[in-house]
């Protein structure tokens, strides 16, 4: 798939077919992540891959507990809603299933510093900036392979709890969970807010 086609087709998907992604494709996708720019040239990134249902259940237990209160709020607040609210109405009930039902769950970890969570300048955010470049490469490579990804960002102590369960070092942080798999044919289409590029470009001044 050509680069621009992958960029335009790249979407978060929350419903997957019951098919396993071959190891060779998984390695290509992770390797694409490793090609991302690294602020320290050390590529202090590690990937925990969950494939077996038991391993997934162990790591994802905190999502199941955390989303139940959010779903109750969702039922009371989202009736017709804005584009963003409609997206939440599709996404929130699937926070657990979109990972459990994926072929693989990828947990991308990055080596952190104390400045990441309490930054005093923009460059303090370099470690977290580079891991998000990794994540985008993974999404684009997955799209190019005919696959798709779901994503959840940990809430509260969720990330620390998952890290402890899978044995990650204390100085490594989890920015998100990635569910990887073959997208379902009947997946819901999420409405997008559309912009013309001219609306976002400013020459010389804002």
C-alpha positions as CSV (number, residue, x, y, z in Angstrom):
1,X,0.0,0.0,0.0
2,X,1.3,3.4,-0.9
3,X,2.2,5.8,2.0
4,X,-0.6,8.4,1.4
5,X,-3.2,5.7,1.0
6,X,-2.2,4.2,4.3
7,X,-2.4,7.7,6.0
8,X,-5.9,8.3,4.6
9,X,-7.1,4.8,5.4
10,X,-5.7,4.7,8.9
11,X,-8.5,4.5,11.5
12,X,-9.1,3.3,15.0
13,X,-11.2,0.1,14.8
14,X,-13.0,-1.5,17.7
15,X,-14.4,-4.7,16.1
16,X,-12.2,-7.5,14.8
17,X,-12.5,-10.8,13.0
18,X,-11.6,-14.0,14.8
19,X,-8.4,-14.4,13.0
20,X,-4.7,-14.5,14.2
21,X,-2.1,-12.2,12.7
22,X,0.9,-14.2,11.6
23,X,4.2,-13.7,13.5
24,X,6.0,-12.4,10.4
25,X,3.5,-9.6,9.9
26,X,3.6,-8.8,13.6
27,X,7.4,-8.5,13.5
28,X,7.2,-6.2,10.5
29,X,4.7,-3.9,12.3
30,X,6.8,-3.7,15.5
31,X,9.9,-3.1,13.4
32,X,8.2,-0.2,11.7
33,X,7.6,1.2,15.2
34,X,11.3,0.9,15.9
35,X,12.1,3.2,12.9
36,X,10.5,6.2,14.6
37,X,12.7,9.1,15.6
38,X,14.3,8.7,19.0
39,X,15.3,11.8,21.1
40,X,18.1,9.9,22.8
41,X,19.2,7.6,19.9
42,X,18.8,4.6,22.4
43,X,15.3,3.7,21.4
44,X,14.4,3.0,25.0
45,X,11.1,1.3,23.9
46,X,9.9,-2.2,24.8
47,X,6.9,-4.1,23.6
48,X,4.9,-6.7,25.6
49,X,2.8,-8.8,23.2
50,X,-0.3,-10.5,24.6
51,X,-1.8,-13.3,22.5
52,X,-3.2,-15.9,24.9
53,X,-6.6,-15.1,26.4
54,X,-5.3,-15.8,29.9
55,X,-2.5,-13.2,29.5
56,X,-5.0,-10.7,28.1
57,X,-7.5,-11.2,30.9
58,X,-4.7,-10.7,33.5
59,X,-3.5,-7.4,32.0
60,X,-6.9,-6.0,31.0
61,X,-8.7,-6.7,34.3
62,X,-8.3,-3.1,35.3
63,X,-10.1,-1.8,32.2
64,X,-13.1,-4.0,32.9
65,X,-13.3,-2.6,36.5
66,X,-12.7,1.0,35.4
67,X,-15.2,1.3,32.5
68,X,-18.3,0.2,34.3
69,X,-18.9,3.6,36.1
70,X,-18.1,5.4,32.9
71,X,-20.8,3.4,31.0
72,X,-23.4,4.4,33.5
73,X,-22.6,8.1,33.0
74,X,-22.7,7.4,29.2
75,X,-26.2,6.1,29.4
76,X,-27.4,9.2,31.2
77,X,-25.6,11.8,29.1
78,X,-25.4,10.7,25.5
79,X,-28.7,10.7,23.7
80,X,-28.3,12.5,20.3
81,X,-25.0,14.3,21.0
82,X,-22.2,16.0,19.1
83,X,-19.8,14.1,16.8
84,X,-17.5,13.6,19.7
85,X,-20.3,12.3,21.9
86,X,-21.4,9.9,19.3
87,X,-17.8,8.6,19.0
88,X,-17.8,8.0,22.8
89,X,-21.1,6.2,22.6
90,X,-19.4,3.7,20.2
91,X,-16.0,3.6,21.9
92,X,-16.7,3.3,25.6
93,X,-18.8,0.1,25.6
94,X,-15.9,-1.5,23.6
95,X,-13.0,-0.5,25.8
96,X,-12.5,-4.0,27.0
97,X,-13.8,-6.1,24.1
98,X,-11.8,-4.2,21.4
99,X,-8.6,-5.5,23.1
100,X,-9.8,-8.9,24.3
101,X,-11.1,-9.8,20.8
102,X,-8.1,-8.5,18.9
103,X,-5.5,-11.0,17.6
104,X,-2.8,-9.4,19.7
105,X,-2.6,-6.7,22.4
106,X,0.6,-4.6,22.1
107,X,1.7,-2.8,25.2
108,X,4.3,-0.2,24.1
109,X,6.5,0.9,27.0
110,X,9.0,3.8,27.1
111,X,11.8,4.6,29.6
112,X,10.6,7.6,31.6
113,X,12.2,10.3,33.7
114,X,10.7,12.2,36.6
115,X,10.4,15.3,34.2
116,X,7.9,13.5,31.9
117,X,5.0,13.7,34.4
118,X,6.1,17.0,35.9
119,X,7.7,18.9,32.9
120,X,9.3,22.2,33.3
121,X,9.9,22.8,29.6
122,X,8.8,21.3,26.3
123,X,12.0,19.2,25.9
124,X,11.1,17.4,29.2
125,X,8.4,15.7,27.1
126,X,10.9,14.2,24.6
127,X,10.5,10.6,25.8
128,X,6.7,10.6,25.5
129,X,6.8,12.5,22.2
130,X,9.0,9.8,20.7
131,X,6.9,6.9,21.9
132,X,3.9,8.5,20.1
133,X,5.9,8.5,16.9
134,X,6.4,4.8,17.5
135,X,2.7,4.2,18.0
136,X,1.8,6.1,14.8
137,X,4.3,4.1,12.8
138,X,2.6,0.9,14.2
139,X,-0.8,2.2,13.1
140,X,0.3,3.1,9.6
141,X,2.2,-0.2,9.2
142,X,-0.9,-2.1,10.4
143,X,-3.0,-0.3,7.8
144,X,-0.5,-1.1,5.0
145,X,-0.8,-4.8,6.0
146,X,-4.6,-4.7,5.7
147,X,-5.0,-4.7,9.4
148,X,-6.3,-2.2,12.0
149,X,-5.7,-1.1,15.5
150,X,-7.7,-0.1,18.5
151,X,-6.3,2.1,21.2
152,X,-7.0,2.9,24.9
153,X,-5.1,5.3,27.0
154,X,-4.8,4.2,30.7
155,X,-6.8,6.1,33.2
156,X,-5.7,6.8,36.8
157,X,-3.5,4.0,38.2
158,X,-4.4,1.7,35.4
159,X,-1.1,1.9,33.6
160,X,0.9,1.3,36.8
161,X,-1.2,-1.7,37.7
162,X,-0.8,-3.3,34.2
163,X,3.0,-2.6,34.4
164,X,3.2,-4.4,37.7
165,X,1.2,-7.4,36.5
166,X,3.4,-8.0,33.4
167,X,6.6,-7.3,35.3
168,X,7.7,-4.0,33.6
169,X,10.5,-2.0,35.3
170,X,9.3,0.9,37.4
171,X,11.0,3.5,35.2
172,X,9.0,2.4,32.1
173,X,5.6,3.8,31.4
174,X,2.7,2.6,29.4
175,X,1.2,5.3,27.2
176,X,-1.6,3.2,25.7
177,X,-2.9,-0.3,24.8
178,X,-3.0,-1.3,21.2
179,X,-5.3,-4.0,19.9
180,X,-4.1,-5.4,16.6
181,X,-6.2,-7.5,14.2
182,X,-8.2,-7.9,11.0
183,X,-11.1,-5.4,11.0
184,X,-14.6,-6.8,11.1
185,X,-16.7,-6.3,7.9
186,X,-19.6,-4.8,9.8
187,X,-17.7,-2.5,12.1
188,X,-19.5,0.8,13.0
189,X,-18.5,3.8,10.9
190,X,-17.6,6.7,13.2
191,X,-18.4,10.2,11.9
192,X,-15.4,12.4,11.5
193,X,-15.1,16.2,11.8
194,X,-13.8,17.2,8.4
195,X,-11.4,20.1,7.7
196,X,-10.0,21.5,4.5
197,X,-6.2,21.8,4.7
198,X,-6.5,25.5,3.9
199,X,-8.4,26.0,7.2
200,X,-5.3,24.8,9.1
201,X,-2.5,26.5,7.2
202,X,-1.1,29.9,8.3
203,X,1.6,31.6,6.3
204,X,3.8,34.2,8.0
205,X,1.5,34.6,10.9
206,X,-1.6,33.0,12.5
